[in-house]
Amino acid sequence: MRRRPGIAGLQNAAATRDQFRLVGENVAKVRTDVMKEQLATFRTQLEDFARKHKNDIRKNPLFRQQFHEMCAKVGVDPLASNKGAWAELLGIGDFYYELGVQIVDICIATRSTNGGLIDLLDLRKLLCQKRKVDLGSLTADDCLRAISKLKVLGSGFEVISVGKKKLVRSVPTELNKDHNGILELAQAEGFVTIEQVERKFSWSTGRAIDVLETLLKEGLAMIDDGHRDGKRRYWFPCVTLSSDSTGADSKS
């Protein structure tokens, strides 16, 4: 007959478990300390790299994007504070601050024609005109980083995806699935008709008119009744300009 473990045996087993637990905690602590030390070393090397390539980071958009990706991997945000060590080291905070101010200016200036919704590519083109630089010197990534910092203004600045396009919204307008569907449909020709919307989404005439009139009231659409076929066209400036862009211009 098998004997049950006595009190001494249970105590020994508990002591063994405690020892294993302590060993495990010590191993975890050592690993954590090693990782912290490695990260500290990597950050120091990253600072040395930034000092050495300061001009490239500021002037070369691709190099700048790769630098941001390296920073993200070690938990460093060069844009976290305009008065931080990284901002002083690179002056990169000033670059995005200036870019953000220019984005706000352009969004406000074009709001009367696009209703506060502008294609990211069109925004880049207008920014480059304003800064008097070529399109290749300012990437979509630069714009997205600057826009992400504008969220603190609480004024509705954000980037939304509609089909294959990214649109920058500068007004706190809520777009639902129906609105996004029509904006995506309009990307083909820059406009839609009620009949096109009915066929594409199998909607009733009432639903199509209701959604289109909502977009019209929000300032996102414009009416064109001047065609021989008598069909009203709803034009969307936020997708029309970029639809007319050449393939070369559309490269990021």
Order of alpha helices (4+ residues) and beta strands (2+ residues): alpha-alpha-alpha-alpha-alpha-beta-alpha-alpha-beta-beta-alpha-beta-alpha-alpha-beta-beta-alpha
